[in-house]
Amino acid sequence: MDSSHKRVSIHWVKAILAAARSLGIEPQEILGELRLKLDLDNNQPAYLSLDQTQDIWSKAEQLSGHDYFGLLMGQRVRPAYFHAAAYVAMTSSNLLEALKSFIHYMPLTSEGAVLEVCYEEDQMWLRFTPKPDNKPFGRHQHESVMALLVAFSEWLVGDDSIKPSQVYFPHEAGPDMTEYVSVFGLAPKFNMPFTGILFPAKLLEHTLLESDVGLNVLHKAHADQLLAMHLNTSWKVKVIQVIVAAGHFNLNREQVSQKLNISTRTLQRRLQEEKTSFLDVIDEQRKQKAHDLICNTQKSLKEVALDLGFAESSTFYRACHRWFDQTPNNMRTHTGNAPN
């Protein structure tokens, strides 16, 4: 599968699986039928493709047989599923700022849809627009997001009476309208041109329980850094991030591909499109690390070779000749870093 398309955080996938588990469907039953191997305890891989996530949605809905799986899932989502984005939202000054930040950092959770703010007199619409790759969004997915926005708002404010002015869905209603009323406090309108939820402006002025200007600045800085890294579409950078996270160079192409949740063939093709290769990226990172360890540490050259993933010192010395046109001993002498 070419997973170079839109990505979805494994934390969002875990939210889907948690909803299924609450209905007696174990995650491994869903993943097993789809032949997906996920390390849920260690959150690996960090992202799945949107199409893989769509498959998980469909299988969870099918096995649960629940008419309102989406509403249930949306109500059960907790801030932990949004990590950095949740911290920014919960320390915001009011509900409006929290929802805006949630929208801004949404790519960290899912690239499969967008949330937009649209003002209507003294009220504000949050409009949800799916951006599928190959598999369309179903009714439960639309309903989960609207239920989530209500539940998340109630959690931020600490008031379970937070209710919207209106809710729109583009699909047909489920069989029992009372289920919708219990979640939204009103009967949504169906067969509408978009999915959205309307909040009164007065409601959006609510101060949050955890509002903290100082912490909000810190959390924003962290979330901005994560978002910048996430939006960097360079596959070379992604490979480097996997290498850095591993802390060693004993990684092969298959292991890195698995971490990035793509096939080895796809990774090779993507790197070729960027005029590089897996071996070139590894070699470049080794070269940078070698220069640092040789010139800035007192480690023995044997230790340096092992740190760089060379089983034989002779292989390490040949690499240094190729990289720097000199031996590691000469480099240390010239930089004044010869061991005492």
N, C-alpha and C positions, 0 to 999 in steps of 0.2 A: 504493500500500500504506500502511495506517495503521500506522506503526512506533512508535506511542506506547505500545505494550505493553512487555513485558520486553526488556531490552537485553543484549547480549553484546559484550564488548570485542573490538576488532579483533585484539588480540594472541592471543586464544584461537582466533579464526578462522584466524590465521596458523599456529597450531600444527596445526590440521586440514590446512591446505594443505601444510605442511611434511611431514606424514606421507604425504600423497598423492604429493608430489614424490619422496620416498624410494622410491616404488614406480614411478616413471617417469611420473607424471601431473603435468603442469605446471599451476600455479595458474590461468593464463589460460584453459586448456582448460575447467576447472571453471567459472570465473566467466563465460566466454563463453557456455557452454551455458545458464547461468542469467540471462544478460543483466545481470550485475551489474558495475558499474564501481567498483573500489576502488584507491586509491593506497596500495599496500602499503608502499612505501619511506618514505612520510611518515605512515603510520598514519592515513589518512583514508578514510572517516569514523571517528571514534574508537569509535563503537558501531554495531552492526547490530541489527536486530530479532531476536528469538529465532526467528521463523519463517524469516527469511532464513538464519540460521545452520543451522537444520534442513535447509533445502534444500541448503546447501553440504555438510553431513554426508552426506546421501543421495546426492548426485552423486559425492562423493569415494569413497564405498563402492562405488557402482555401477561407476565407471570403473576403480577399482583391481581389483575382482573378488577382493579378498583376504578369506579366511575370518576373519581375525583383525585386521582393520583397527583396531579399537578398542584391542586390546592393544598393537599396534605404536605407535599414536599416544600412548597413555599412557606407554609406556616412553621415548618420544623427547621428551616435554615437558621444557623446561628452565626454570629459575627466571625467566629473562628474560621469559617469557610472563605472569608475575604482577607484575612491577615492584615497586611499594611493598609489596604484601603479601608478596612473597618476601623483601625486605630485613628486614621485621619478623620473619618466621619464622626466617631464618637467624641472626639475632642473639639469638634467644630463649635462655633458660637451658637448656632441655632439649626433647626431642622432643614431649612432651605440650603444653608451652606453645606450641611452634611450630605444631602441628596446630590448637590452639584459635584461634590468631591467624589462621591460614589460613581457618578457618571464618568468623571474625568479618568478615574483609575480602573474603569471596567475592563480594559484590555488585559489587565493582570489576571482577571478571572475568566473572561471569555472574549474571543475575537469574533464570535458567531452572531453577534447582534449589537445594536447600538441603542442607547437611551438618549432621548432629546428633550429639552425643555421648551415648551411653547406656552406663552402667556395668553390668557383670555380674560380681559378686564382685570378683576381683582382675584383671579384664580390662576393656577399653573398646571398645565398638562405635563405628565411624563409619558412620552410616547416610546413604545418598544417596537423596534423594527429588526426582524431576523435578517441575517446575511448568510444564508446557507451556502455550502459548497455544492454538494450533490444530492443531499437528502433534506427534504422540506421539514420545517418545524410542525409539530402536531399541536393539537388543542391543549394537552396537558402542559406543554412547555410555555405557551402564552399565559396560561392561568397560573403557573407556578411563579412567574416573575411578578405578576400583579399582587398575588398573595404575599410574596416575599417583601415587596415594597411597603405594604401595610404592616406586616409583622416587624420588619426592621425599623420602621418609623416609631412604632409603639415601644420597641426596646430602647431606642435612643432617647426617647422622651421620658420613658418610665410611666407611660399612661396607656392602658389597653383600650382606651376609648377613642383612639385616633382613627377616624373614619373619613374616607374620601367623599367628594361631592358626586362623582360619577366614575364608572368604569366601563370601558368599551372593549369588545372582542370582535374579531372579524369572522368567527365561526359560529356554528349552531350551539345553543345552550345544551348542557348536560341534562339528564332526565329529571333532576330535582332542584328547583330554584332555591329551596331553603338552604341548601349547602352553600350557595354563593352568598346569600344574605347573612349567614352566620359568620362568614369570613370578612365581607366588605361592609356589612351594615346596611346594604341596599341591594336591589336587584340590578345587576349589570345590564347593559344594552348589547345585544348580539347582532351579528351580520353587519357590523359597522365597518367603516373604511380603514380602521387601524386599531391596534391594541394600545390602550392608554389608561391612565388613572389621573383624575382631576382632584387637586387639593386646593382648599381655600387659602388665600394669602395669609389670613390671620393664623391659621393652623401652622404655617411654615415659620412663623416667628417664635415658636416654642423654644425656650432654652433647653439644652440637653443636660442630662444627668451628669455626664462626665466632661462637660465643656471645660477646656483648659487651653488658654492661648499659647502658653509656653510649650506645652507638650504637643500642641497641634503643629507648631513650627518644626519641631524635631521629627514628628511622624511624617509631615509633608516632605521634608528633605529626603528621608529614607524612601518614601514611596516614589518620589520623583526619580531617584537614582534607579530603583527597580524598574520603573516604567521606561526610562531611557535605555536600559539594557535590554528590556523585553522587546522594544520596538526596533532595535537594531537587527535588521534582517540579514546581515552578513553571516553566512554559514561558517566562514573562517573564524569569526568572533565566537560563534556558538561552540565550535570545536575547542577553541582556546579556553573558554569558560569551563568546559568539561574537564580539560586537562588540569587547569588550576584547582578546580574543586576536588579532583582526585588526589592532588599533592604528589604525584609521581608520573613517570613517563612509560610505565609498563602497561600501556593501553593499546589494544589493537583496533583496527577499523570497525570490527563487529561490535566491540564493547562500547565504543563511542557512539556508533549508530543506534545501539539499544538505548543508551542514555538520552539521545535526542529523539527517540521514538520514530525513527525512519529506517528504511532498509539501507544496507550497505551500498547497494547500487544507486539509490537516490542520493545518498551523501556524496558518493564519488561524482555523480553528475552535477550536483549543486556546486561542489568545489571547482570542478572543471569550468563551469560557467563563470566563476570568479577568478579564472586564470591561475588556479593553484591546485594542490592535491593534499590528501591526508598526510602523506609522508613529508611533503614540503612544510606543512604547518607544524608537525611534530619536530622536524629538524630545526625550524626557526625558533621554536620555543626552547628546545634543548640548547641552542646556541646562546640565546639570551641568558638562560639559567647558568650555563657554563661560565660565561663571562663574569656574572655576579659571584658565583661560588669561588672561582679562581682568584679574582681580583679583590674581593671584599670580605672573604672569610679566611679563617685559619684551618679549615678542614684539610685533611690529607688528600692528595690527589686520588688515592684509591677510593676514599669516601665520596669524593666529588663524582668519580666515574659511576659508582653505585647509585648515587642520588639521581644521576641522569639516565639510569636504566641500562648502562653498559655492563655486561657481565665480565668482560675482559678489559683490563687497563689499556692493552694495545689498541683495541678498537676506539677507545676514548682518545688516545693520543693521535690516531689517524684523523679522527673527526676534528680535533683542534687544529691540526695542520690544514685541513680543508677550510675550516671556518676562519681562522685567524692567521694562517700562514706562519705559524710558529708553535713551539711546544708550550704546554701549560706552565712548565718551569720558567721558561723565558718570560712569559706573561707576568708571572708573579715577581720576577726580578725587576722588570721594567716598571711595574706599578708600585714597587716598594712593599709588596705584600708577601715577601718570602718568609716562611715560618722561622720563628726565633730558634 
